[in-house]
Amino acid sequence: MYNAWGSRVYTIKKLLEDKRVEGGIRDIFSSVLLNLGISSKGTNGIVDDCLGMAKNYSDVYGYEMEAHERLRKEGVTEQIPQRLGERARIMHKQVGPYILAGSLLDLGCGDGRVGKLIYDNNPEVTEVELADIYKHPNIDNVNLKFHLFGEKDEIPFRDSKFSNILALTVFHHSNYPIETIKESHRVTRPEGRLLAIESVYGISEKGRDDCHEAKTYLSITPEQQRLVNIFFDHFYNRIIHYSENPGMKVKVPFNFQTPEGWNQILEKTGFEIEDCINLGLDQPVVPEYHTLHVAKVRK
């Protein structure tokens, strides 16, 4: 199996055959659990158990269910939803300085928390609309216009409608990332901005907003970092946020890029890169390296 860029996607069991990859996973996984208030002893036990399951499963869906249950018993899955408000505030702080006056679309808005924070706290933003390929239960609480569309469909807006587009950890989850980026460009006005936070690999130094320890991760090769990303993207979306309903399982095509790779893709689709910020392991409950890409639509 290969992702949209032609990079091989390994099974969770296969990628853990690389001990350096496992070491990078252990460091970050332990840091996340300690950040959640789990004791050192409890953290070691959870990490050992979950990685043991990941190495020995016969069915990946059984592994997802079993690992989720292990985390539930330790109270980890109860804490994660409580920390999502903190995650939204972090992202709002990161993108806030770059938001232009006018309208804004939160594309792939998830629970809508970031869009709501922008609408309530950025007076220069006159309109915020939300769009996603599924409707999160929290959307009814944010009181903003929400638009549901299919992944292969056009974004349901006219050309050049918005001054700002948010795409917060969206593109690597799309099965069609190039098309999603092109659609983002189409609905952004000339001189308007795309603010994209993306999960990346090929990182050699700590990020600006690091909140986790990642010494091993920073010392391994870019390809090994990509494999660590695969593990955590699957773990966060399919185990922590476990669902028995196949239709509700988050898509994980693992379309990661390096920061330079994302910049090149954005430029090829008509954006001009204004800035690229290494945010690091910036979110307490999402153990992936992030960069913020600030791009504008050329005239």
FENLIN-V20575 format. One record per pair of residues at least 6 apart in sequence whose C-alpha atoms are under 6 Angstrom apart, sorted by the first residue. I is the first residue (numbers start at 0). J is the second residue. If there is no record, write none. Layout:
i->I j->J
i->I j->J
This chain:
i->0 j->7
i->0 j->8
i->1 j->7
i->1 j->8
i->2 j->254
i->12 j->53
i->12 j->54
i->15 j->21
i->20 j->223
i->20 j->227
i->23 j->215
i->23 j->216
i->27 j->213
i->30 j->211
i->49 j->66
i->56 j->62
i->63 j->238
i->67 j->238
i->67 j->239
i->76 j->239
i->87 j->112
i->87 j->113
i->91 j->113
i->100 j->123
i->100 j->124
i->101 j->124
i->101 j->125
i->101 j->162
i->102 j->124
i->102 j->125
i->102 j->126
i->102 j->161
i->102 j->162
i->103 j->127
i->103 j->161
i->103 j->162
i->103 j->163
i->103 j->164
i->104 j->127
i->104 j->128
i->104 j->129
i->104 j->164
i->105 j->129
i->105 j->165
i->106 j->130
i->106 j->165
i->106 j->166
i->107 j->130
i->107 j->131
i->107 j->169
i->108 j->129
i->108 j->130
i->108 j->131
i->109 j->135
i->110 j->135
i->110 j->137
i->110 j->138
i->111 j->138
i->128 j->144
i->129 j->145
i->130 j->145
i->130 j->146
i->130 j->147
i->131 j->147
i->132 j->147
i->132 j->148
i->132 j->149
i->158 j->185
i->158 j->186
i->159 j->186
i->159 j->187
i->159 j->188
i->160 j->186
i->160 j->187
i->161 j->187
i->161 j->188
i->162 j->187
i->162 j->188
i->162 j->191
i->163 j->191
i->163 j->192
i->163 j->193
i->164 j->193
i->165 j->194
i->166 j->195
i->167 j->195
i->167 j->196
i->168 j->196
i->168 j->197
i->170 j->176
i->171 j->254
i->171 j->255
i->172 j->251
i->181 j->268
i->189 j->296
i->189 j->297
i->189 j->298
i->190 j->295
i->190 j->296
i->190 j->297
i->191 j->295
i->191 j->296
i->192 j->294
i->192 j->295
i->193 j->294
i->194 j->292
i->194 j->293
i->195 j->291
i->195 j->292
i->196 j->290
i->196 j->291
i->197 j->289
i->197 j->290
i->198 j->288
i->198 j->289
i->199 j->255
i->199 j->256
i->199 j->257
i->199 j->288
i->199 j->289
i->200 j->221
i->200 j->224
i->200 j->225
i->200 j->257
i->201 j->221
i->201 j->257
i->203 j->217
i->205 j->279
i->206 j->277
i->206 j->278
i->206 j->279
i->207 j->278
i->208 j->278
i->208 j->279
i->208 j->281
i->209 j->279
i->209 j->280
i->209 j->281
i->210 j->280
i->210 j->281
i->211 j->280
i->236 j->249
i->270 j->294
i->270 j->295
i->270 j->296
i->271 j->294
i->271 j->295
i->272 j->294
i->273 j->293
i->273 j->294
i->274 j->293
i->275 j->291
i->275 j->292
i->276 j->290
i->276 j->291
i->277 j->290
i->278 j->289
i->278 j->290
i->279 j->288
i->279 j->289
i->280 j->287
i->280 j->288
